[in-house]
Amino acid sequence: MGRYKKKVHSPLETMALAEKLALLVRPGDVITLEGDLGAGKTHFSKGLAKGIGVKKVVNSPTFTIIKEYEGRFPFYHMDVYRLDEESEEDIGLDEYFYGEGITVVEWASKIAEQLPEERLDITIRHAGEDKRYLLFEPHGEHFEQLCKELAEWE
């Protein structure tokens, strides 16, 4: 599987890229987001949610761990930064990962063992002021094709 890289110049561009990605995702897809605090993980999540038709305001689920939204299909937004091992079983991660919605997991490296094999990993890195590099690493043919299509768009 390849790796893909996109550079954005503002939070709005981050959100616009995620909106484009929303046109390519399908129910059951899992997308992970990694990056330092303030890198743009939540902006990306907001753009993806908007792209799948979520009307509510999307914000970081830092203290609630999971927020659920409705759009063309369910949108599950997770922030597992504060999740401990005992809580992992209590919240039923598999129900989200193998359900009928799109699942976005911020700080996914904390639950790496529980993640499905097929998924899209995205790392967001600072590139100066508001600029960011988004590194896409697809796991599975569906996500490889999705990244190829996204790479063709400007």
N, C-alpha and C positions, 0 to 999 in steps of 0.2 A: 504494500500500500504506500502511496505517496504522501508527501507532506506539502501543504499549501500555505502561502503567506499573503496577507493583505495588509496594506498600510492605510490607516485612517488619520484624518487631521483634526477631528473634533468629536465630542460625544454624539453630535447629531449624525455624523458619518458612521459612527459605530452602530447607532440605532438603525440607520438606513441599510447597512450591510446585513444586519440581523433580520430586517423586514424582508429582504430579498431571500434570505435563507428560509424564511417562513413559507415561501411559495413552493419549496422543495421538500419540506418535511412531511412525514405521514404519521398517523397514530401509532404509538408504540416506540417512537424514536426517543433516544436518550442522548442529551448533549451535556458534556461536562465543561465547566469553566474554571480555569486557574488563572491566578495573577495576584500581584500585590494589592494591598488595600488601595482603593482609588484608581485601580487600573481600568475599570470600565465594565466589570462583570454585570452589574445591575443595569447599566445602560444597554448592554447587549440583550439582557433578558427582557427589558422593556420593549425594545425594538422587535424582538421575536414575538412577544405576546401581541403587540399591535398588529403584526403581520398575519397572525392567525385569527384576528378579529376580537381580541379581548378588549372590552370597553372600559373596564375598571382601571384605576390607577395601580400600577405594579410598582412595588417597592421591595427592598431587601427583606427576606424572611429571617433575618439574623436571630431573633429571639423566639420566633415561633417555629423555626426549622422548615416548615412546609406551608406554602400558601397555594390554594387551588383557585383557578379562574376558569371561566367558560368563554370559548370562542367557537371557531368552526369545529373544534374538538377540545377536550379539556387541556389546560395548561397547568402543569405542576412545577412550581418554582421552589427549589430547595436551597438552603444554605446550611451545610452540615459542619461548619466551622466549630460549633459548640457541642456537637453530637458526641456522646460517649458510647462505648461498646454496648452497654446495657440498653440504651435507648434505641439502638439500631433495630433490634428485634421488635420493640414495642411499636414503632411507627410503620412497620410493614413495607419496607422498601420495595420488595418484589412486586407488590400490588401496583406500585407506581411504574416501576421499570418495565413490567410486562402487561401494562394496562392499555387503555384505549386513548391515552392522551400523549402529549409531548412533555417530557420531563427534562428540566434544566437543573443541573446540580452545580452549585458554586462550592469551591473548596473540595472537589470530588476526590482528591488524593487521600483524604482522610478516611474514605470508605472504599478504597480501590478494590478490595477483595469482594465486595458486594456488587460491583458494577457489572452490567451485562457485557459479554464479549463484544457484541456489535454495538457500536456507539460512535459518536463524534466528539473527540477531545479538542477543546479550543483553549489555547493559552494566550493571554493578553499581556503584552509587555510595553512599558513606557518607552517612548522614542523621542522624548523632549516635549515640554509643555503639554499641549493637548494631543499630541501625536501618539499613536499606538500601533504596534504590530500585532496582528492576530494570526496565530499559527494554528492551522487546522490539521489534525491528525485523524484520518478516518480509520475505523476498525470495521471491516465488512464491506462487501461490494456495493450495497446501497449507499453507504456514506462516501465511498470512493467516487461513485458517479455523481453524487450530490456536490462534492467538492470540485469536481471537474466542471460541472455546470456553473457553479458559483464563480470559479476562476475565470470563466469566459466573460462574465458581466463586468462592466466598468461602472 
